[in-house]
Amino acid sequence: MKLKEAEILFNADALQEPIITKQEGGWVVTLAGSHKLTPTLETSQGHVRLFKKVDAAVGVLFEVGFSGVRVVK
């Protein structure tokens, strides 16, 4: 899902706690919930968005409106 879709779903209370997972080369955000979209955060081109630093991923999620995240190494 794209960031704008995540913002809309967050405002509709359709997302659960986000999970940030360590992947090769960076960090990936998963946004599960009551939706039928791809649960991973994507770039505008539809590729999985890979964050180089975990604090960048957390910052984006806080901008969306989340007050907490779960990080899995």
N, C-alpha and C positions, 0 to 999 in steps of 0.2 A: 504494500500500500504506500501511497505517496504521502508526504507530510501533511498536505492540505486535507486529505481524506482522514488522516489520523486526528487532526484537530476537530473535524466535524463529528467523528465517531466519539471522541472524548466528550464533547459538549452534549452529545446524546446519551451519555453514560453507557456506551456500548463496548467499552474496552476494560480489560482487567489490568492488573499491575503489569507494567512493562518489564521484560526480561532482557538484559544485556549479556550476550554470550561472547566469549573469546573465540575467535576463529583465526585461521592462518592469515596473517597480515593485518589484523585489526579486530574490531568489535562490531557485532551485529545486534540490532534491536528487533525483538519480537513483540508484537502487540496482539495478543489473543483476546477474544471476546465474542460477543454475539453479532458477528458479521460474516460475510462470505468472501471477503477480500483476502489476498495473500497476507499472512500475518507478519511477514518481515517488512521493515521499512525499506523503501526503494528510492532510487534516484528518479529523476524526471524521465529518463530513458527506459525505466522498467527493470533496471539491474538492482541487485541487493546493495543497499547502501552500507559501505564499510567505513567505519570511523577508525582513524589511526590511534586516537586516545579515548579512553573510557570517559574522561571528563567532558569531551565534546559530545558524546552520545547522551550523557546525563543532562547537559545543558539544553540540547534540543528537546528532550522530553519535558524538562521544566518549562520551556517556552510554550509547549503544547498545553501545559496546565497540570501535569502530574506532580504530586507532592512527594512521591517515593518511587524507587525502582529496585529491582533485584538484579544483582550482578553475579553471573556464574562464570567461573574461570575454566 
